[in-house]
Amino acid sequence: MTPLGSTLGKLHWTTETATLHTGQQHQQSDSLDALLVQVTGAALPVKAIFNWLRGIHSNAPGWVADLSGIEQGRITAQRVSPQPRATLRIALSR
């Protein structure tokens, strides 16, 4: 979702497949991890992200998560390795 409330895309996954629908484009892969690499060009710590969303500190190699804003619906994680560095920001609305 954008700050204005429009949908950027919808992600659906099972244990066998993952699909991202963005407008008229559809991307599919064998797994959520593989699809995210295909879409973003980098591996994301999917299992850790789901823990972070629950407010649970979870180790993800190369990532440092800041859950101090979880009560306000904000999560920030920094990828420190491998290079290049990256920042993942998650904002939840209620």
C-alpha positions as CSV (number, residue, x, y, z in Angstrom):
1,M,0.0,0.0,0.0
2,T,1.1,3.5,-0.7
3,P,0.7,6.4,1.9
4,L,-2.4,7.4,-0.1
5,G,-4.0,4.0,0.3
6,S,-3.6,2.5,-3.2
7,T,-2.3,-1.0,-3.7
8,L,1.2,-1.4,-5.2
9,G,1.0,-5.2,-5.4
10,K,-0.3,-8.3,-3.9
11,L,1.9,-11.2,-2.8
12,H,0.5,-14.7,-2.4
13,W,2.5,-17.8,-1.4
14,T,2.3,-21.4,-0.4
15,T,5.0,-23.9,0.4
16,E,5.2,-24.7,-3.4
17,T,4.9,-21.3,-5.1
18,A,4.9,-17.6,-4.7
19,T,3.3,-15.0,-7.0
20,L,3.5,-11.2,-7.0
21,H,0.7,-9.3,-8.9
22,T,1.6,-5.6,-9.6
23,G,-0.8,-4.0,-12.0
24,Q,-0.8,-6.0,-15.2
25,Q,2.4,-7.8,-14.3
26,H,2.6,-11.2,-12.6
27,Q,5.8,-12.8,-11.4
28,Q,6.0,-16.3,-10.1
29,S,8.7,-18.5,-8.5
30,D,9.1,-21.7,-6.6
31,S,9.4,-20.1,-3.2
32,L,8.8,-16.8,-1.5
33,D,12.6,-16.4,-0.9
34,A,13.4,-16.9,-4.6
35,L,10.6,-14.5,-5.7
36,L,11.9,-11.8,-3.4
37,V,15.4,-12.2,-4.8
38,Q,13.9,-12.0,-8.3
39,V,11.9,-8.9,-7.5
40,T,14.4,-7.0,-5.3
41,G,17.7,-8.4,-6.5
42,A,18.7,-9.3,-3.0
43,A,17.9,-12.0,-0.4
44,L,15.6,-10.8,2.4
45,P,15.4,-12.5,5.8
46,V,11.8,-13.7,5.3
47,K,11.6,-15.9,8.5
48,A,13.1,-13.1,10.6
49,I,10.8,-10.5,9.1
50,F,7.7,-12.5,10.2
51,N,9.2,-12.7,13.7
52,W,10.0,-9.0,13.7
53,L,6.4,-8.3,12.7
54,R,5.3,-10.1,15.9
55,G,7.8,-8.1,18.0
56,I,10.2,-11.0,18.4
57,H,13.9,-10.3,18.0
58,S,15.2,-12.9,15.5
59,N,18.7,-13.4,14.3
60,A,19.2,-12.9,10.5
61,P,22.8,-13.2,9.3
62,G,24.0,-9.9,8.0
63,W,21.0,-8.0,9.3
64,V,20.4,-5.8,12.4
65,A,16.8,-5.1,13.3
66,D,15.5,-2.2,15.4
67,L,12.1,-3.1,16.9
68,S,12.0,-0.1,19.2
69,G,9.1,1.4,17.2
70,I,7.0,-1.7,17.0
71,E,4.3,-0.2,19.3
72,Q,3.9,2.6,16.7
73,G,3.9,0.1,13.8
74,R,7.5,0.8,12.7
75,I,10.3,-1.7,12.1
76,T,13.7,-0.9,10.6
77,A,16.4,-3.4,9.7
78,Q,19.8,-2.7,8.3
79,R,21.7,-5.1,6.1
80,V,25.3,-4.7,7.0
81,S,26.7,-7.6,5.0
82,P,27.0,-8.5,2.2
83,Q,27.6,-5.1,0.6
84,P,26.0,-2.9,-0.5
85,R,24.3,-1.9,2.7
86,A,20.5,-1.7,2.6
87,T,17.7,-0.5,4.8
88,L,14.4,-2.2,5.2
89,R,11.6,0.0,6.6
90,I,8.2,-1.5,7.5
91,A,5.3,0.7,8.4
92,L,2.1,-0.9,9.6
93,S,-1.3,0.7,9.7
94,R,-4.1,-0.2,12.1
